[in-house]
Amino acid sequence: MVRTLNILFILAVVIGAATVYDMKLAAEKSAERVADLQRQIEEERDAIRHLKAEWSLLNKPERLQNLVERYNDYLQLEALEPKQIVTLDDLPSRPVMLEPIGGAEPLGGYAGSSAMVQ
């Protein structure tokens, strides 16, 4: 009887140790995943900071003025008039997307239709 009880206790200890070891491995994998996600987040933040800096350089008024002066013959830009600025209520509503006449195209909408509007 005592021998059977000892074997059961040893078996319970071995099962408990295996369970704890499995939990330790799962915790290590989770910690690695968290560290990887944090590294990815930091890389994305760096990329966003880089893109914001690039955007601010591209939108410098001096640079834009130089581009306008350089390509004015091609672009034929005109000064903005106050009547061109409207509120959101003045804008027309979005158009309704209709199915093309020939049936459903793989691209959907009018983008997939083969007819060209001239």
C-alpha positions in Angstrom: 0.0 0.0 0.0 2.7 2.4 1.0 4.7 1.5 -2.1 1.7 2.3 -4.4 1.2 5.6 -2.6 4.9 6.5 -3.1 4.6 5.6 -6.8 1.5 7.8 -7.2 3.3 10.7 -5.4 6.4 10.4 -7.6 4.1 10.3 -10.7 2.3 13.4 -9.5 5.6 15.2 -9.0 6.8 14.2 -12.5 3.6 15.4 -14.1 3.7 18.6 -12.1 7.3 19.2 -13.1 6.4 18.6 -16.8 3.5 21.0 -16.5 5.7 23.7 -14.9 8.3 23.2 -17.7 5.7 23.5 -20.4 4.4 26.7 -18.8 7.9 28.1 -18.6 8.4 27.4 -22.4 5.1 29.0 -23.2 6.0 32.1 -21.1 9.4 32.3 -22.9 7.7 32.1 -26.3 5.2 34.8 -25.2 8.0 37.0 -24.0 9.9 36.6 -27.3 6.7 37.4 -29.2 6.2 40.6 -27.1 9.8 41.6 -27.6 9.4 41.1 -31.4 6.2 43.1 -31.5 7.8 45.9 -29.6 10.7 45.9 -32.0 8.3 46.0 -34.9 6.3 48.9 -33.3 9.5 50.8 -32.8 10.5 50.2 -36.5 7.1 51.5 -37.6 7.4 54.6 -35.4 10.8 55.3 -36.9 9.4 54.9 -40.4 6.5 57.2 -39.5 9.0 59.8 -38.1 11.1 59.5 -41.2 8.1 59.9 -43.5 6.8 62.9 -41.5 10.3 64.5 -41.9 10.3 63.8 -45.6 6.8 65.2 -45.9 7.8 68.4 -44.2 10.8 68.8 -46.5 8.7 68.2 -49.6 6.1 70.7 -48.5 8.4 73.6 -47.7 6.9 76.8 -49.2 10.3 77.8 -50.8 10.6 74.4 -52.5 7.0 74.5 -53.8 7.4 78.1 -55.0 10.6 77.0 -56.9 8.7 74.1 -58.5 5.8 76.4 -59.5 8.2 78.9 -61.1 10.1 76.1 -62.9 7.1 74.3 -64.3 4.6 77.1 -64.6 4.6 76.9 -68.4 3.6 73.3 -68.3 1.2 73.4 -65.3 -0.3 76.8 -66.1 -1.3 77.3 -62.4 -3.4 80.2 -61.4 -3.8 81.9 -58.0 -6.5 80.6 -55.7 -9.6 82.7 -55.5 -11.7 82.9 -52.3 -14.8 81.6 -54.1 -13.0 78.3 -54.7 -13.0 77.5 -51.0 -16.2 75.8 -49.9 -17.6 74.1 -46.9 -18.3 70.4 -46.6 -22.0 71.1 -47.1 -21.4 72.7 -50.5 -19.7 69.5 -51.9 -21.9 67.1 -53.9 -22.7 63.7 -52.4 -20.7 60.6 -53.5 -21.8 59.0 -56.7 -23.6 55.6 -56.5 -21.5 52.7 -57.8 -23.5 50.9 -60.5 -22.9 47.4 -61.9 -21.5 47.5 -65.5 -23.9 46.6 -68.2 -22.0 43.5 -69.4 -22.2 41.7 -66.0 -19.8 41.6 -63.0 -16.2 42.3 -63.9 -13.3 41.1 -61.8 -12.3 44.6 -60.8 -15.9 45.6 -60.0 -17.6 48.9 -60.7 -16.7 50.7 -63.9 -13.0 50.0 -63.4 -13.4 46.5 -64.8 -15.5 47.5 -67.8 -13.9 47.5 -71.2 -15.8 50.4 -72.5 -13.9 53.6 -72.7 -15.5 57.0 -72.0 -14.4 59.8 -74.3 
